């Protein structure tokens, strides 16, 4: 399964998702420190959006990562 991770933070949910066989293909996180951790943990994920409002179907065109099966997020307080 392939996923888009919203409000990713440092990737806690993403580590759990990977353990369950889910592959994150795009992150959305605004905090620079958290982004640096995501880049270190997932160097093969090419896109980290800094604003969830930029996530559109044009950003992730059909077929670019295969089918996106799930969208999940660690929503901010």
Biopython code that builds the backbone (N, CA, C, O; Angstrom):
import numpy as np
from Bio.PDB.StructureBuilder import StructureBuilder

atoms = [
    (1, "UNK", "N", (0.828, -1.180, 0.000)),
    (1, "UNK", "CA", (0.000, 0.000, 0.000)),
    (1, "UNK", "C", (0.874, 1.244, 0.000)),
    (1, "UNK", "O", (1.927, 1.277, 0.636)),
    (2, "UNK", "N", (0.430, 2.257, -0.712)),
    (2, "UNK", "CA", (1.145, 3.525, -0.774)),
    (2, "UNK", "C", (0.306, 4.607, -0.110)),
    (2, "UNK", "O", (-0.922, 4.600, -0.195)),
    (3, "UNK", "N", (0.998, 5.549, 0.564)),
    (3, "UNK", "CA", (0.280, 6.530, 1.374)),
    (3, "UNK", "C", (0.835, 7.935, 1.220)),
    (3, "UNK", "O", (1.997, 8.141, 0.871)),
    (4, "UNK", "N", (-0.031, 8.884, 1.491)),
    (4, "UNK", "CA", (0.343, 10.290, 1.657)),
    (4, "UNK", "C", (0.189, 10.595, 3.138)),
    (4, "UNK", "O", (-0.845, 10.306, 3.739)),
    (5, "UNK", "N", (1.229, 11.181, 3.720)),
    (5, "UNK", "CA", (1.250, 11.499, 5.137)),
    (5, "UNK", "C", (1.097, 13.006, 5.316)),
    (5, "UNK", "O", (1.917, 13.781, 4.822)),
    (6, "UNK", "N", (0.048, 13.419, 6.022)),
    (6, "UNK", "CA", (-0.196, 14.835, 6.284)),
    (6, "UNK", "C", (0.198, 15.178, 7.716)),
    (6, "UNK", "O", (0.068, 14.349, 8.617)),
    (7, "UNK", "N", (0.677, 16.400, 7.923)),
    (7, "UNK", "CA", (1.083, 16.857, 9.255)),
    (7, "UNK", "C", (2.018, 15.818, 9.869)),
    (7, "UNK", "O", (1.793, 15.337, 10.979)),
    (8, "UNK", "N", (3.060, 15.486, 9.132)),
    (8, "UNK", "CA", (3.896, 14.314, 9.408)),
    (8, "UNK", "C", (4.750, 14.416, 10.657)),
    (8, "UNK", "O", (5.125, 13.393, 11.230)),
    (9, "UNK", "N", (5.065, 15.626, 11.089)),
    (9, "UNK", "CA", (5.968, 15.744, 12.234)),
    (9, "UNK", "C", (7.292, 15.071, 11.893)),
    (9, "UNK", "O", (7.791, 15.209, 10.776)),
    (10, "UNK", "N", (7.862, 14.344, 12.848)),
    (10, "UNK", "CA", (9.129, 13.656, 12.610)),
    (10, "UNK", "C", (8.927, 12.231, 12.113)),
    (10, "UNK", "O", (9.891, 11.477, 11.980)),
    (11, "UNK", "N", (7.668, 11.855, 11.836)),
    (11, "UNK", "CA", (7.420, 10.573, 11.197)),
    (11, "UNK", "C", (7.010, 9.438, 12.104)),
    (11, "UNK", "O", (7.160, 8.276, 11.726)),
    (12, "UNK", "N", (6.499, 9.727, 13.285)),
    (12, "UNK", "CA", (6.076, 8.660, 14.188)),
    (12, "UNK", "C", (5.004, 7.768, 13.584)),
    (12, "UNK", "O", (5.120, 6.543, 13.620)),
    (13, "UNK", "N", (3.963, 8.375, 13.028)),
    (13, "UNK", "CA", (2.913, 7.585, 12.379)),
    (13, "UNK", "C", (3.464, 6.823, 11.183)),
    (13, "UNK", "O", (3.036, 5.705, 10.898)),
    (14, "UNK", "N", (4.407, 7.428, 10.492)),
    (14, "UNK", "CA", (4.976, 6.815, 9.296)),
    (14, "UNK", "C", (5.820, 5.587, 9.632)),
    (14, "UNK", "O", (5.837, 4.616, 8.875)),
    (15, "UNK", "N", (6.512, 5.630, 10.757)),
    (15, "UNK", "CA", (7.258, 4.445, 11.201)),
    (15, "UNK", "C", (6.300, 3.289, 11.487)),
    (15, "UNK", "O", (6.562, 2.144, 11.118)),
    (16, "UNK", "N", (5.182, 3.607, 12.151)),
    (16, "UNK", "CA", (4.178, 2.582, 12.430)),
    (16, "UNK", "C", (3.552, 2.078, 11.132)),
    (16, "UNK", "O", (3.321, 0.879, 10.977)),
    (17, "UNK", "N", (3.278, 2.992, 10.203)),
    (17, "UNK", "CA", (2.687, 2.591, 8.921)),
    (17, "UNK", "C", (3.626, 1.661, 8.168)),
    (17, "UNK", "O", (3.190, 0.658, 7.603)),
    (18, "UNK", "N", (4.915, 1.990, 8.159)),
    (18, "UNK", "CA", (5.884, 1.119, 7.480)),
    (18, "UNK", "C", (5.921, -0.274, 8.097)),
    (18, "UNK", "O", (6.032, -1.278, 7.393)),
    (19, "UNK", "N", (5.827, -0.316, 9.415)),
    (19, "UNK", "CA", (5.823, -1.621, 10.094)),
    (19, "UNK", "C", (4.605, -2.449, 9.687)),
    (19, "UNK", "O", (4.628, -3.678, 9.754)),
    (20, "UNK", "N", (3.541, -1.760, 9.263)),
    (20, "UNK", "CA", (2.321, -2.445, 8.816)),
    (20, "UNK", "C", (2.313, -2.671, 7.305)),
    (20, "UNK", "O", (1.314, -3.131, 6.752)),
    (21, "UNK", "N", (3.427, -2.349, 6.633)),
    (21, "UNK", "CA", (3.532, -2.595, 5.198)),
    (21, "UNK", "C", (3.065, -1.458, 4.321)),
    (21, "UNK", "O", (2.848, -1.655, 3.125)),
    (22, "UNK", "N", (2.902, -0.266, 4.886)),
    (22, "UNK", "CA", (2.459, 0.902, 4.132)),
    (22, "UNK", "C", (3.675, 1.756, 3.788)),
    (22, "UNK", "O", (4.506, 2.040, 4.651)),
    (23, "UNK", "N", (3.775, 2.164, 2.525)),
    (23, "UNK", "CA", (4.926, 2.943, 2.045)),
    (23, "UNK", "C", (4.528, 4.411, 1.870)),
    (23, "UNK", "O", (3.691, 4.720, 1.022)),
    (24, "UNK", "N", (5.119, 5.327, 2.664)),
    (24, "UNK", "CA", (4.837, 6.739, 2.442)),
    (24, "UNK", "C", (5.519, 7.215, 1.155)),
    (24, "UNK", "O", (6.705, 6.958, 0.945)),
    (25, "UNK", "N", (4.765, 7.907, 0.298)),
    (25, "UNK", "CA", (5.331, 8.404, -0.959)),
    (25, "UNK", "C", (5.357, 9.929, -1.022)),
    (25, "UNK", "O", (5.947, 10.508, -1.934)),
    (26, "UNK", "N", (4.718, 10.574, -0.052)),
    (26, "UNK", "CA", (4.713, 12.030, 0.001)),
    (26, "UNK", "C", (4.412, 12.446, 1.430)),
    (26, "UNK", "O", (3.518, 11.900, 2.077)),
    (27, "UNK", "N", (5.174, 13.420, 1.912)),
    (27, "UNK", "CA", (4.949, 13.978, 3.248)),
    (27, "UNK", "C", (4.480, 15.414, 3.110)),
    (27, "UNK", "O", (4.762, 16.083, 2.117)),
    (28, "UNK", "N", (3.762, 15.875, 4.118)),
    (28, "UNK", "CA", (3.380, 17.277, 4.209)),
    (28, "UNK", "C", (3.691, 17.744, 5.624)),
    (28, "UNK", "O", (3.043, 17.330, 6.585)),
    (29, "UNK", "N", (4.690, 18.609, 5.737)),
    (29, "UNK", "CA", (5.134, 19.101, 7.049)),
    (29, "UNK", "C", (5.742, 20.483, 6.880)),
    (29, "UNK", "O", (6.524, 20.710, 5.957)),
    (30, "UNK", "N", (5.389, 21.407, 7.764)),
    (30, "UNK", "CA", (5.838, 22.790, 7.638)),
    (30, "UNK", "C", (7.067, 23.106, 8.503)),
    (30, "UNK", "O", (7.842, 23.999, 8.159)),
    (31, "UNK", "N", (7.255, 22.400, 9.599)),
    (31, "UNK", "CA", (8.343, 22.713, 10.526)),
    (31, "UNK", "C", (9.696, 22.249, 9.980)),
    (31, "UNK", "O", (9.867, 21.067, 9.682)),
    (32, "UNK", "N", (10.659, 23.171, 9.845)),
    (32, "UNK", "CA", (11.949, 22.820, 9.237)),
    (32, "UNK", "C", (12.695, 21.682, 9.949)),
    (32, "UNK", "O", (13.283, 20.824, 9.290)),
    (33, "UNK", "N", (12.675, 21.669, 11.279)),
    (33, "UNK", "CA", (13.381, 20.597, 11.984)),
    (33, "UNK", "C", (12.749, 19.244, 11.667)),
    (33, "UNK", "O", (13.454, 18.275, 11.383)),
    (34, "UNK", "N", (11.434, 19.181, 11.716)),
    (34, "UNK", "CA", (10.740, 17.925, 11.407)),
    (34, "UNK", "C", (11.027, 17.488, 9.974)),
    (34, "UNK", "O", (11.219, 16.300, 9.718)),
    (35, "UNK", "N", (11.057, 18.436, 9.041)),
    (35, "UNK", "CA", (11.365, 18.117, 7.638)),
    (35, "UNK", "C", (12.763, 17.510, 7.532)),
    (35, "UNK", "O", (12.972, 16.560, 6.777)),
    (36, "UNK", "N", (13.716, 18.053, 8.285)),
    (36, "UNK", "CA", (15.082, 17.509, 8.228)),
    (36, "UNK", "C", (15.122, 16.068, 8.723)),
    (36, "UNK", "O", (15.877, 15.256, 8.188)),
    (37, "UNK", "N", (14.326, 15.739, 9.729)),
    (37, "UNK", "CA", (14.254, 14.365, 10.230)),
    (37, "UNK", "C", (13.603, 13.457, 9.186)),
    (37, "UNK", "O", (14.079, 12.347, 8.945)),
    (38, "UNK", "N", (12.517, 13.924, 8.565)),
    (38, "UNK", "CA", (11.852, 13.130, 7.526)),
    (38, "UNK", "C", (12.817, 12.835, 6.380)),
    (38, "UNK", "O", (12.868, 11.708, 5.887)),
    (39, "UNK", "N", (13.583, 13.840, 5.955)),
    (39, "UNK", "CA", (14.533, 13.640, 4.851)),
    (39, "UNK", "C", (15.614, 12.624, 5.221)),
    (39, "UNK", "O", (16.067, 11.852, 4.375)),
    (40, "UNK", "N", (16.018, 12.631, 6.484)),
    (40, "UNK", "CA", (17.036, 11.676, 6.924)),
    (40, "UNK", "C", (16.467, 10.255, 7.006)),
    (40, "UNK", "O", (17.123, 9.294, 6.603)),
    (41, "UNK", "N", (15.241, 10.131, 7.531)),
    (41, "UNK", "CA", (14.629, 8.810, 7.691)),
    (41, "UNK", "C", (14.141, 8.213, 6.373)),
    (41, "UNK", "O", (14.181, 6.997, 6.185)),
    (42, "UNK", "N", (13.682, 9.066, 5.464)),
    (42, "UNK", "CA", (13.129, 8.602, 4.182)),
    (42, "UNK", "C", (13.788, 9.357, 3.030)),
    (42, "UNK", "O", (13.137, 10.171, 2.376)),
    (43, "UNK", "N", (15.058, 9.101, 2.776)),
    (43, "UNK", "CA", (15.758, 9.838, 1.709)),
    (43, "UNK", "C", (15.215, 9.554, 0.312)),
    (43, "UNK", "O", (15.454, 10.337, -0.608)),
    (44, "UNK", "N", (14.492, 8.455, 0.136)),
    (44, "UNK", "CA", (13.963, 8.114, -1.183)),
    (44, "UNK", "C", (12.593, 8.730, -1.472)),
    (44, "UNK", "O", (12.088, 8.608, -2.587)),
    (45, "UNK", "N", (11.993, 9.385, -0.489)),
    (45, "UNK", "CA", (10.708, 10.068, -0.721)),
    (45, "UNK", "C", (11.037, 11.456, -1.250)),
    (45, "UNK", "O", (11.549, 12.295, -0.509)),
    (46, "UNK", "N", (10.746, 11.709, -2.538)),
    (46, "UNK", "CA", (11.230, 12.934, -3.176)),
    (46, "UNK", "C", (10.484, 14.202, -2.793)),
    (46, "UNK", "O", (11.028, 15.296, -2.941)),
    (47, "UNK", "N", (9.245, 14.087, -2.300)),
    (47, "UNK", "CA", (8.471, 15.299, -2.105)),
    (47, "UNK", "C", (8.011, 15.453, -0.666)),
    (47, "UNK", "O", (7.393, 14.559, -0.089)),
    (48, "UNK", "N", (8.335, 16.627, -0.097)),
    (48, "UNK", "CA", (7.796, 17.025, 1.190)),
    (48, "UNK", "C", (7.198, 18.412, 0.988)),
    (48, "UNK", "O", (7.922, 19.393, 0.815)),
    (49, "UNK", "N", (5.886, 18.482, 1.010)),
    (49, "UNK", "CA", (5.208, 19.761, 0.856)),
    (49, "UNK", "C", (5.238, 20.511, 2.182)),
    (49, "UNK", "O", (5.143, 19.902, 3.247)),
    (50, "UNK", "N", (5.370, 21.836, 2.116)),
    (50, "UNK", "CA", (5.404, 22.624, 3.340)),
    (50, "UNK", "C", (4.038, 23.176, 3.729)),
    (50, "UNK", "O", (3.901, 23.795, 4.784)),
    (51, "UNK", "N", (3.037, 22.962, 2.901)),
    (51, "UNK", "CA", (1.711, 23.511, 3.174)),
    (51, "UNK", "C", (0.659, 22.547, 2.630)),
    (51, "UNK", "O", (0.644, 22.250, 1.435)),
    (52, "UNK", "N", (-0.212, 22.064, 3.498)),
    (52, "UNK", "CA", (-1.223, 21.088, 3.092)),
    (52, "UNK", "C", (-2.132, 21.659, 2.003)),
    (52, "UNK", "O", (-2.714, 20.902, 1.226)),
    (53, "UNK", "N", (-2.257, 22.975, 1.941)),
    (53, "UNK", "CA", (-3.107, 23.586, 0.915)),
    (53, "UNK", "C", (-2.511, 23.460, -0.481)),
    (53, "UNK", "O", (-3.206, 23.699, -1.469)),
    (54, "UNK", "N", (-1.241, 23.091, -0.580)),
    (54, "UNK", "CA", (-0.586, 22.885, -1.876)),
    (54, "UNK", "C", (-0.798, 21.468, -2.422)),
    (54, "UNK", "O", (-0.423, 21.174, -3.557)),
    (55, "UNK", "N", (-1.390, 20.611, -1.623)),
    (55, "UNK", "CA", (-1.607, 19.231, -2.055)),
    (55, "UNK", "C", (-2.844, 19.169, -2.947)),
    (55, "UNK", "O", (-3.977, 19.287, -2.480)),
    (56, "UNK", "N", (-2.598, 18.984, -4.227)),
    (56, "UNK", "CA", (-3.673, 18.876, -5.211)),
    (56, "UNK", "C", (-3.384, 17.683, -6.109)),
    (56, "UNK", "O", (-2.292, 17.115, -6.071)),
    (57, "UNK", "N", (-4.349, 17.315, -6.899)),
    (57, "UNK", "CA", (-4.111, 16.192, -7.809)),
    (57, "UNK", "C", (-3.050, 16.544, -8.845)),
    (57, "UNK", "O", (-2.431, 15.643, -9.411)),
    (58, "UNK", "N", (-2.822, 17.833, -9.108)),
    (58, "UNK", "CA", (-1.769, 18.219, -10.039)),
    (58, "UNK", "C", (-0.384, 17.984, -9.442)),
    (58, "UNK", "O", (0.567, 17.700, -10.171)),
    (59, "UNK", "N", (-0.269, 18.098, -8.139)),
    (59, "UNK", "CA", (1.011, 17.860, -7.461)),
    (59, "UNK", "C", (1.361, 16.377, -7.486)),
    (59, "UNK", "O", (2.526, 16.013, -7.647)),
    (60, "UNK", "N", (0.365, 15.533, -7.328)),
    (60, "UNK", "CA", (0.558, 14.089, -7.356)),
    (60, "UNK", "C", (-0.288, 13.544, -8.505)),
    (60, "UNK", "O", (-1.376, 13.010, -8.286)),
    (61, "UNK", "N", (0.213, 13.682, -9.720)),
    (61, "UNK", "CA", (-0.594, 13.225, -10.859)),
    (61, "UNK", "C", (-0.809, 11.725, -10.842)),
    (61, "UNK", "O", (-0.006, 10.972, -10.293)),
    (62, "UNK", "N", (-1.898, 11.307, -11.448)),
    (62, "UNK", "CA", (-2.222, 9.877, -11.521)),
    (62, "UNK", "C", (-1.042, 9.098, -12.066)),
    (62, "UNK", "O", (-0.452, 9.462, -13.084)),
    (63, "UNK", "N", (-0.711, 8.033, -11.379)),
    (63, "UNK", "CA", (0.337, 7.141, -11.853)),
    (63, "UNK", "C", (1.743, 7.511, -11.450)),
    (63, "UNK", "O", (2.661, 6.723, -11.680)),
    (64, "UNK", "N", (1.959, 8.683, -10.855)),
    (64, "UNK", "CA", (3.328, 9.066, -10.516)),
    (64, "UNK", "C", (3.912, 8.176, -9.432)),
    (64, "UNK", "O", (5.121, 7.945, -9.401)),
    (65, "UNK", "N", (3.080, 7.687, -8.561)),
    (65, "UNK", "CA", (3.520, 6.775, -7.505)),
    (65, "UNK", "C", (2.702, 5.493, -7.529)),
    (65, "UNK", "O", (2.733, 4.722, -6.570)),
    (66, "UNK", "N", (1.990, 5.262, -8.588)),
    (66, "UNK", "CA", (1.019, 4.182, -8.573)),
    (66, "UNK", "C", (-0.238, 4.689, -7.896)),
    (66, "UNK", "O", (-0.460, 5.897, -7.817)),
    (67, "UNK", "N", (-1.043, 3.798, -7.419)),
    (67, "UNK", "CA", (-2.272, 4.180, -6.741)),
    (67, "UNK", "C", (-1.972, 4.579, -5.303)),
    (67, "UNK", "O", (-1.256, 3.870, -4.594)),
    (68, "UNK", "N", (-2.512, 5.700, -4.877)),
    (68, "UNK", "CA", (-2.422, 6.091, -3.474)),
    (68, "UNK", "C", (-3.575, 5.381, -2.766)),
    (68, "UNK", "O", (-4.743, 5.602, -3.085)),
    (69, "UNK", "N", (-3.236, 4.537, -1.816)),
    (69, "UNK", "CA", (-4.237, 3.718, -1.138)),
    (69, "UNK", "C", (-4.806, 4.368, 0.108)),
    (69, "UNK", "O", (-5.950, 4.114, 0.486)),
    (70, "UNK", "N", (-3.999, 5.213, 0.747)),
    (70, "UNK", "CA", (-4.432, 5.771, 2.026)),
    (70, "UNK", "C", (-3.821, 7.151, 2.208)),
    (70, "UNK", "O", (-2.705, 7.419, 1.763)),
    (71, "UNK", "N", (-4.570, 8.017, 2.867)),
    (71, "UNK", "CA", (-4.079, 9.325, 3.300)),
    (71, "UNK", "C", (-4.315, 9.373, 4.811)),
    (71, "UNK", "O", (-5.434, 9.158, 5.278)),
    (72, "UNK", "N", (-3.258, 9.656, 5.568)),
    (72, "UNK", "CA", (-3.396, 9.716, 7.014)),
    (72, "UNK", "C", (-2.633, 10.916, 7.531)),
    (72, "UNK", "O", (-1.804, 11.485, 6.821)),
    (73, "UNK", "N", (-2.908, 11.303, 8.766)),
    (73, "UNK", "CA", (-2.207, 12.457, 9.305)),
    (73, "UNK", "C", (-2.230, 12.513, 10.807)),
    (73, "UNK", "O", (-3.126, 11.985, 11.467)),
    (74, "UNK", "N", (-1.213, 13.172, 11.328)),
    (74, "UNK", "CA", (-1.120, 13.476, 12.751)),
    (74, "UNK", "C", (-1.518, 14.931, 12.918)),
    (74, "UNK", "O", (-0.662, 15.810, 13.016)),
    (75, "UNK", "N", (-2.808, 15.178, 12.951)),
    (75, "UNK", "CA", (-3.321, 16.547, 12.893)),
    (75, "UNK", "C", (-2.834, 17.392, 14.056)),
    (75, "UNK", "O", (-2.774, 16.924, 15.193)),
    (76, "UNK", "N", (-2.483, 18.656, 13.762)),
    (76, "UNK", "CA", (-1.980, 19.554, 14.816)),
    (76, "UNK", "C", (-3.072, 19.856, 15.835)),
    (76, "UNK", "O", (-4.265, 19.704, 15.573)),
    (77, "UNK", "N", (-2.617, 20.289, 17.005)),
    (77, "UNK", "CA", (-3.572, 20.606, 18.075)),
    (77, "UNK", "C", (-4.266, 21.899, 17.831)),
    (77, "UNK", "O", (-5.100, 22.313, 18.635)),
]
sb = StructureBuilder()
sb.init_structure("model")
sb.init_model(0)
sb.init_chain("A")
sb.init_seg("    ")
for serial, (resi, resn, name, xyz) in enumerate(atoms, 1):
    if name == "N":
        sb.init_residue(resn, " ", resi, " ")
    sb.init_atom(name, np.array(xyz, "f"), 0.0, 1.0, " ", f" {name:<3s}", serial, name[0])
structure = sb.get_structure()
